[in-house]
Amino acid sequence: MLKRYLVVTRQNRGHFNEDQVHMYERDTEVKSLIGRIASGDRDFLSEDPETLKSIHEVDLVYGKIKRLEPSLENMKIVLKECDK
């Protein structure tokens, strides 16, 4: 099954907000990004705070999109499907 993860983040730049879409192939990359955002770890290039807006899992075989939300279970980040 081919899956891609689309993560939308919001970066606050003073009076302006900028949304960015990141595409990842593995859920471990998404979990790493969530952990970095939650811990407040900032790169030396971008000093602006970043917040998580939404996570979507796209199934490329069947053409289905699921909205996911991060949760913490047993001190590990887990991606669960959102209730509609």
CYANA upper distance limits for C-alpha pairs under 8 A (distance plus 0.5 A):
  1 MET  CA     59 ASP  CA      7.82
  1 MET  CA     60 LEU  CA      8.15
  1 MET  CA     61 VAL  CA      7.01
  2 LEU  CA     59 ASP  CA      6.52
  2 LEU  CA     60 LEU  CA      5.93
  2 LEU  CA     61 VAL  CA      6.67
  3 LYS  CA     25 GLU  CA      7.10
  3 LYS  CA     26 ARG  CA      8.46
  3 LYS  CA     57 GLU  CA      7.25
  3 LYS  CA     58 VAL  CA      6.09
  3 LYS  CA     59 ASP  CA      5.22
  3 LYS  CA     60 LEU  CA      6.38
  4 ARG  CA     23 MET  CA      7.29
  4 ARG  CA     24 TYR  CA      6.35
  4 ARG  CA     25 GLU  CA      5.37
  4 ARG  CA     26 ARG  CA      7.73
  4 ARG  CA     57 GLU  CA      6.42
  4 ARG  CA     58 VAL  CA      5.71
  4 ARG  CA     59 ASP  CA      7.23
  4 ARG  CA     60 LEU  CA      7.95
  5 TYR  CA     23 MET  CA      6.13
  5 TYR  CA     24 TYR  CA      5.58
  5 TYR  CA     25 GLU  CA      6.70
  5 TYR  CA     26 ARG  CA      7.84
  5 TYR  CA     27 ASP  CA      7.77
  5 TYR  CA     30 VAL  CA      7.91
  5 TYR  CA     55 ILE  CA      7.55
  5 TYR  CA     56 HIS  CA      6.20
  5 TYR  CA     57 GLU  CA      5.14
  5 TYR  CA     58 VAL  CA      6.63
  6 LEU  CA     21 VAL  CA      7.02
  6 LEU  CA     22 HIS  CA      6.21
  6 LEU  CA     23 MET  CA      5.21
  6 LEU  CA     24 TYR  CA      7.06
  6 LEU  CA     55 ILE  CA      6.30
  6 LEU  CA     56 HIS  CA      5.59
  6 LEU  CA     57 GLU  CA      6.92
  6 LEU  CA     58 VAL  CA      8.02
  7 VAL  CA     21 VAL  CA      6.13
  7 VAL  CA     22 HIS  CA      5.63
  7 VAL  CA     23 MET  CA      6.94
  7 VAL  CA     24 TYR  CA      8.50
  7 VAL  CA     30 VAL  CA      8.07
  7 VAL  CA     52 LEU  CA      8.30
  7 VAL  CA     53 LYS  CA      8.19
  7 VAL  CA     54 SER  CA      6.44
  7 VAL  CA     55 ILE  CA      5.04
  7 VAL  CA     56 HIS  CA      6.91
  8 VAL  CA     19 ASP  CA      7.16
  8 VAL  CA     20 GLN  CA      6.13
  8 VAL  CA     21 VAL  CA      5.05
  8 VAL  CA     22 HIS  CA      6.91
  8 VAL  CA     52 LEU  CA      7.02
  8 VAL  CA     53 LYS  CA      5.87
  8 VAL  CA     54 SER  CA      5.72
  8 VAL  CA     55 ILE  CA      6.86
  9 THR  CA     19 ASP  CA      6.14
  9 THR  CA     20 GLN  CA      5.83
  9 THR  CA     21 VAL  CA      7.02
  9 THR  CA     22 HIS  CA      8.43
  9 THR  CA     50 GLU  CA      7.14
  9 THR  CA     51 THR  CA      6.12
  9 THR  CA     52 LEU  CA      5.10
  9 THR  CA     53 LYS  CA      5.57
  9 THR  CA     54 SER  CA      7.60
 10 ARG  CA     17 ASN  CA      7.01
 10 ARG  CA     18 GLU  CA      6.08
 10 ARG  CA     19 ASP  CA      4.93
 10 ARG  CA     20 GLN  CA      6.82
 10 ARG  CA     50 GLU  CA      6.15
 10 ARG  CA     51 THR  CA      5.73
 10 ARG  CA     52 LEU  CA      6.85
 10 ARG  CA     53 LYS  CA      6.84
 11 GLN  CA     17 ASN  CA      6.24
 11 GLN  CA     18 GLU  CA      5.67
 11 GLN  CA     19 ASP  CA      6.79
 11 GLN  CA     20 GLN  CA      8.17
 11 GLN  CA     48 ASP  CA      6.95
 11 GLN  CA     49 PRO  CA      6.44
 11 GLN  CA     50 GLU  CA      4.98
 11 GLN  CA     51 THR  CA      6.96
 12 ASN  CA     16 PHE  CA      6.68
 12 ASN  CA     17 ASN  CA      5.19
 12 ASN  CA     18 GLU  CA      6.99
 12 ASN  CA     48 ASP  CA      6.47
 12 ASN  CA     49 PRO  CA      6.39
 12 ASN  CA     50 GLU  CA      7.04
 13 ARG  CA     17 ASN  CA      6.34
 13 ARG  CA     18 GLU  CA      7.82
 13 ARG  CA     48 ASP  CA      6.49
 13 ARG  CA     49 PRO  CA      8.45
 24 TYR  CA     29 GLU  CA      7.01
 24 TYR  CA     30 VAL  CA      7.26
 25 GLU  CA     29 GLU  CA      8.16
 26 ARG  CA     30 VAL  CA      7.47
 27 ASP  CA     31 LYS  CA      6.69
 28 THR  CA     32 SER  CA      6.60
 29 GLU  CA     33 LEU  CA      6.82
 30 VAL  CA     34 ILE  CA      6.73
 31 LYS  CA     35 GLY  CA      6.62
 31 LYS  CA     77 ILE  CA      6.80
 31 LYS  CA     78 VAL  CA      8.18
 32 SER  CA     36 ARG  CA      6.68
 33 LEU  CA     37 ILE  CA      6.67
 34 ILE  CA     38 ALA  CA      6.53
 34 ILE  CA     52 LEU  CA      8.03
 34 ILE  CA     70 PRO  CA      8.32
 35 GLY  CA     39 SER  CA      6.56
 35 GLY  CA     77 ILE  CA      8.31
 36 ARG  CA     40 GLY  CA      6.72
 36 ARG  CA     41 ASP  CA      5.83
 36 ARG  CA     42 ARG  CA      8.33
 37 ILE  CA     41 ASP  CA      6.84
 37 ILE  CA     50 GLU  CA      7.02
 37 ILE  CA     51 THR  CA      7.03
 37 ILE  CA     52 LEU  CA      7.78
 40 GLY  CA     49 PRO  CA      8.03
 42 ARG  CA     46 SER  CA      7.09
 42 ARG  CA     47 GLU  CA      6.70
 42 ARG  CA     48 ASP  CA      8.28
 42 ARG  CA     49 PRO  CA      7.95
 43 ASP  CA     47 GLU  CA      7.21
 54 SER  CA     67 ARG  CA      8.03
 54 SER  CA     68 LEU  CA      7.99
 54 SER  CA     69 GLU  CA      7.92
 55 ILE  CA     67 ARG  CA      6.42
 55 ILE  CA     68 LEU  CA      5.80
 55 ILE  CA     69 GLU  CA      7.03
 56 HIS  CA     65 ILE  CA      7.06
 56 HIS  CA     66 LYS  CA      6.07
 56 HIS  CA     67 ARG  CA      5.00
 56 HIS  CA     68 LEU  CA      6.20
 57 GLU  CA     65 ILE  CA      6.13
 57 GLU  CA     66 LYS  CA      5.64
 57 GLU  CA     67 ARG  CA      6.84
 57 GLU  CA     68 LEU  CA      7.44
 58 VAL  CA     63 GLY  CA      7.50
 58 VAL  CA     64 LYS  CA      6.44
 58 VAL  CA     65 ILE  CA      5.08
 58 VAL  CA     66 LYS  CA      7.10
 59 ASP  CA     63 GLY  CA      5.89
 59 ASP  CA     64 LYS  CA      5.71
 59 ASP  CA     65 ILE  CA      6.80
 60 LEU  CA     64 LYS  CA      7.81
 66 LYS  CA     81 GLU  CA      7.24
 66 LYS  CA     82 CYS  CA      8.40
 67 ARG  CA     81 GLU  CA      6.45
 67 ARG  CA     82 CYS  CA      6.28
 68 LEU  CA     79 LEU  CA      6.48
 68 LEU  CA     80 LYS  CA      5.84
 68 LEU  CA     81 GLU  CA      4.95
 68 LEU  CA     82 CYS  CA      5.85
 69 GLU  CA     79 LEU  CA      6.11
 69 GLU  CA     80 LYS  CA      5.92
 69 GLU  CA     81 GLU  CA      6.78
 69 GLU  CA     82 CYS  CA      6.53
 70 PRO  CA     77 ILE  CA      6.95
 70 PRO  CA     78 VAL  CA      6.19
 70 PRO  CA     79 LEU  CA      5.15
 70 PRO  CA     80 LYS  CA      6.81
 71 SER  CA     77 ILE  CA      6.25
 71 SER  CA     78 VAL  CA      5.79
 71 SER  CA     79 LEU  CA      6.82
 71 SER  CA     80 LYS  CA      7.62
 72 LEU  CA     76 LYS  CA      6.00
 72 LEU  CA     77 ILE  CA      5.27
 72 LEU  CA     78 VAL  CA      6.51
 73 GLU  CA     77 ILE  CA      6.96
 73 GLU  CA     78 VAL  CA      7.15
